[in-house]
Amino acid sequence: MQLALAVDGHSMFYVQQKLGWFFDPRRLLAHVTAAPGVEISSAFWYTGLKDPTDQRPFRDALTSLGFTVRTKPLREVGDADQRQFARANLDVEIAIDLLAVAHRTDELWLLSGSRDLERLVEVLRIKGLKVVLVSTDGMVPREIRNAADRFLDLAELRPQLEKHEQQQAAFGRS
C-alpha cells in the first residue's frame, strides 16, 4: 500500500501546544509505516517562516528524513478584535501536492485542522484514496472531520509519537 503524508506545520504547532507535548517526525514516519506492506510514496511538511533562515536546522532535518518541505513567508494579519497574528496560508500548496500524487497513493494521512481543506479531502476520496485526518478534539472543524474516512486524535498517539527531550535540541520547534 502506498501512503502519502501531509503535515500542516502551522496547524500542528498549535495542536501540540494545546496538548502540551510535541511529536517527533521520525516517530511519525515509523508509525505510519508500521503495518506490513505500507510504503510512503510522498511526505510533505508545510510551514510559515519569519525569514529565510527561520527553522533552518528543523527544515534540514525534515528534508533528510524524506519530507518535501514547502514554505511561505509569515505575514501579519489582524482580526475584528484588533488582535495581530502571523499567518502563512499553504492550503493551495497542500491541495496541489496531494492532487498531484493522488494517482500513486492508496491512503493519505493529513495532519491539519484547516476547514479550508474539506473539499480537497472530498475530492481525494472520490479519487479512491482513504483519508485519515489527524488532529485533536476542539481544534478540528466538524466539516473536515466528517469528510475524512477516519479521524485520529493526536492525543491518543502520544505514546507512539512523543518527542523525547534529547531530540528537542536537534529538531527545535515542530
ZAMARGU-4260 file (C-alpha; in steps of 0.2 Angstrom, whole numbers, plus 5000, padded with zeros to 4 digits):
<rodrens>
0) 5000/5000/5000 | 5006/5017/4995 | 5004/5031/5008 | 5006/5049/5007 | 5008/5060/5022
5) 5005/5079/5023 | 5009/5089/5039 | 5002/5107/5041 | 5016/5113/5052 | 5007/5129/5057
10) 4991/5120/5062 | 5000/5106/5071 | 5011/5118/5081 | 4995/5125/5089 | 4988/5107/5092
15) 5004/5101/5100 | 5005/5117/5111 | 4987/5113/5117 | 4991/5095/5121 | 5007/5100/5130
20) 5019/5089/5120 | 5027/5088/5103 | 5028/5074/5091 | 5044/5068/5083 | 5043/5067/5064
25) 5054/5052/5064 | 5042/5043/5075 | 5028/5049/5064 | 5036/5041/5049 | 5039/5025/5058
30) 5021/5024/5065 | 5013/5026/5048 | 5023/5013/5040 | 5022/5000/5055 | 5009/4989/5046
35) 5017/4976/5034 | 5017/4982/5016 | 5015/5000/5019 | 5027/5012/5010 | 5027/5031/5010
40) 5026/5037/4992 | 5026/5055/4997 | 5029/5065/5013 | 5026/5084/5014 | 5028/5097/5028
45) 5021/5114/5026 | 5026/5129/5037 | 5027/5148/5038 | 5044/5157/5040 | 5048/5173/5049
50) 5063/5175/5037 | 5073/5163/5025 | 5084/5157/5039 | 5069/5153/5051 | 5069/5135/5057
55) 5083/5130/5045 | 5090/5116/5056 | 5072/5109/5058 | 5069/5110/5040 | 5085/5102/5035
60) 5081/5088/5047 | 5064/5085/5039 | 5072/5085/5022 | 5085/5072/5027 | 5070/5061/5033
65) 5062/5062/5016 | 5050/5076/5018 | 5047/5088/5004 | 5046/5105/5014 | 5035/5119/5007
70) 5037/5136/5015 | 5029/5153/5013 | 5033/5169/5022 | 5023/5173/5038 | 5013/5189/5036
75) 5004/5199/5050 | 4985/5200/5049 | 4973/5207/5061 | 4955/5201/5066 | 4939/5210/5070
80) 4945/5212/5089 | 4961/5221/5083 | 4972/5206/5088 | 4988/5204/5077 | 4995/5187/5072
85) 5006/5179/5059 | 4999/5168/5046 | 5006/5159/5030 | 4992/5151/5021 | 4998/5135/5012
90) 4981/5127/5008 | 4984/5129/4990 | 5001/5121/4990 | 4994/5106/5001 | 4980/5104/4988
95) 4991/5105/4973 | 5004/5092/4980 | 4991/5080/4986 | 4981/5080/4969 | 4997/5078/4960
100) 5002/5062/4970 | 4984/5055/4971 | 4986/5043/4956 | 5000/5034/4965 | 4993/5034/4983
105) 4981/5022/4992 | 4980/5031/5008 | 4983/5049/5015 | 4987/5054/5032 | 4983/5073/5034
110) 4989/5081/5049 | 4979/5098/5049 | 4964/5107/5057 | 4961/5118/5042 | 4942/5119/5037
115) 4948/5125/5020 | 4954/5108/5016 | 4937/5100/5017 | 4934/5100/4998 | 4951/5093/4995
120) 4948/5079/5006 | 4931/5075/4997 | 4939/5075/4980 | 4954/5064/4986 | 4941/5052/4992
125) 4931/5052/4976 | 4948/5048/4968 | 4949/5032/4979 | 4960/5037/4992 | 4957/5033/5010
130) 4959/5049/5020 | 4965/5048/5039 | 4964/5065/5047 | 4975/5068/5062 | 4972/5082/5074
135) 4964/5084/5091 | 4946/5087/5098 | 4942/5105/5099 | 4954/5110/5086 | 4947/5102/5071
140) 4931/5108/5062 | 4917/5095/5061 | 4916/5098/5042 | 4933/5092/5038 | 4932/5078/5051
145) 4916/5072/5043 | 4924/5072/5026 | 4938/5061/5031 | 4937/5042/5031 | 4944/5041/5049
150) 4949/5053/5062 | 4964/5050/5074 | 4966/5061/5089 | 4984/5065/5091 | 4982/5065/5110
155) 4979/5046/5109 | 4995/5044/5098 | 5006/5051/5112 | 5015/5035/5117 | 5020/5031/5099
160) 5024/5049/5093 | 5030/5060/5108 | 5047/5068/5105 | 5060/5064/5119 | 5070/5078/5127
165) 5086/5073/5119 | 5078/5076/5102 | 5071/5093/5106 | 5088/5101/5103 | 5090/5093/5086
170) 5073/5097/5080 | 5069/5113/5089 | 5051/5119/5087 | 5040/5107/5077
</rodrens>
